[in-house]
Amino acid sequence: MVEIRSAEVRDAERILRYCKIVGSETDNLLFGSEGLNISVESERIILSNIASREKDIMLVAIDDDEVVGIGNIGGNMRERISHQARLAISIRQSHWGQGIGSNMMQALIDFAKSEAIEIITLEVYRDNEPAIKLYKKFGFEEIGYFKNFSKVNGVYKDAILMNLYL
């Protein structure tokens, strides 16, 4: 049984291990098998900071004491854009197709609504059809296109910009 809960400082090492694993499984993330390239202490500080901000959350999906998914909402502190937030989500390949992404997405959207966030924004690689399908299932709309968004192994990848208006 996979548990989805708020990330805690004690999860730092597991999260960093997860990022190396998930980064090696797909080119659809902003990092590869090197993971986040930060120390456990730095990750603890990041998790502590997220927990202290009212419009931020990081969720972890835990299966057999290992992180198998991460989702987060990052709000904006500036008043003029405090109604919007950025979303990111990833799931280990071994756990694709089990509904974890959908459950996590619903929890993130519920959190955003509870914090009076009106717009959730994200970027998704144009060729990441499963992710695009998930986002559209929850009502995200394509609002633009970012040519050459990133470069993976010397090859540019384009992204679709998507928003969910709550």
Salt bridges, closest charged atoms under 4 A:
GLU8 OE1 - ARG10 NE 2.43
ASP11 OD2 - ARG5 NH1 2.76
ASP11 OD1 - ARG14 NH2 2.62
GLU25 OE2 - ARG92 NE 3.51
GLU41 OE1 - ARG44 NH1 3.48
ASP56 OD2 - ARG53 NE 2.59
ASP63 OD2 - HIS95 NE2 2.74
ASP65 OD1 - ARG14 NH1 2.66
GLU66 OE1 - ARG17 NE 3.35
GLU123 OE2 - ARG86 NH2 2.58
ASP127 OD1 - LYS157 NZ 3.69
GLU142 OE2 - LYS136 NZ 3.13
ASP158 OD2 - ARG126 NH1 3.84
